[in-house]
Amino acid sequence: IQTTMTILHHQSILLMTLLLILNSNWFLTHTEAFSVSSRRHRSLHHVSALAPSDSALLAQNQKLSEAMNVLNTAAELQNKEQLQTDESIKSAFEKTGPSDVTPPPINNKPPVTVAGTNTTTTTNIPSEKDVYYVYKIQPEHQLKLDALKRAQEEFSNLGQEDADRIFNAISQEINMQRLPLAKLAVQETGMGQLEDKVLKNGLAAELIHDRYKNAKTCGLIHDDTYHGLKTYAHPVGPVCALTPVTNPTSTVIAKALMMAKTRNAGIFLPHPKASDSSAEAVRICREAGERAGAPVGWLQVVSHPTMEDSNAIM
């Protein structure tokens, strides 16, 4: 009986083990099937979720491509129109040219006599590449420009101490004349307030002087020993200066001080409606500079210039 019970016990254990194995296989099989089904479901869901985004992206790319094509077409048309405009302007200048200008000779070659004929042809005709025009300068304006060039040569030979002395003298003298200049500007132009004009003249004289009185503007102005770099300042005049009708005197003061500090001669082209007040400011600055050592005639002014005069002098 004991032996039989032992055998039955072992058989029950084997049966239970077999049942466990079978149950395990069933679980694994169903688990794998469930996993595959779940993955398939997630994949389908993912595809269905991404499909609208992909479609929107494709549509957006298509719209961007169409927009780029439109922009490229517009750019090509604009370039074509610009080229046509340039060609029309060029052809117009080649045929006639401005009424108040004359083309100068470019190539200084001697005339060529055609063999067997009595005609002489010249070769100093402007080429297509370097066509330019020169405005006619009035004789009295040319005299001022010639004097200005001579003054510039003398000015270039002065040093930093000379430039500072001239700069200080002009600032002091013009600041004392800020009220008479303001009255003249208001009377001539009929613009602005007298108090504002006085303030502008004083600020132009004092602020520019205070800011640049110690600045180096001649010769060696900076020595960078670390990089071995030296910076030199040289005048570039004569300078042509335009002055507006709204600030006829303060603009002259500012520009004249800058010219004096940098050893540049200059000629002023005032607005026709403010010519007298600008000319008076130029006179005061010129005479104050000359008393301090500036070249004679270092500042010039053209009274009541026309547009043609301004173009010619510039």
C-alpha angles and dihedrals in degrees: 000000000000091000091048091050090051092051092048089049092053091046091052090051090050091048092050090048091050091049090050091051092049091048090049092052091049091050094048092047094049092042091055091046090050091048092051091047091047092049091048090050093049091047092051090047091049092049092048090049094049097043095078091048092051091049092049090048092051091049091049092050090050091051091049090050091051091048091051090051090052092049093048091050091050091049091051091050091048092050090048092051091047091052091049090049092049091049092049092050091047093049091047092053092046092052102043116349125201115321094235099047136074126206113241124220113267106185114047095208122145119255116271121225115215111230116248095017138084094228126103122206124201124219099199093101117135112256122233090252100055106030112150138153133225123212118231112255120212114241094240090052092049089055089056091049091050091051089047092055091051091049090050092055090053093044092054090060094058123097138227094274091053092049091049092049092050091044093053094045094053093047093051096045098044092047089059089054097048094109099049090045091050092051091050092049094051093046094049100042102027088219132122134000124296092231091053092049091051090050093049093050092049094047092049091052099042106033095048090047094049093047100047105026092103097035119119111235104156130073117326106017100163135023116191102192093178094061095025092240125145125189122206128191122213131175117255100193162161088093125202111213127193120202126198129228091239095059105021098155107027091053090053090050093051095046094044091052091050091049092050093049092051097040095245126146116215148184123220126219105194126194109270091237092054101034099120097050092046091048090052091052090049091050093052092048093045095050093044090051094047091052088054094051106277117142117270112266095013089144122048133178134197112218116224097349121195124222089258091052092051093048092048095049094045 
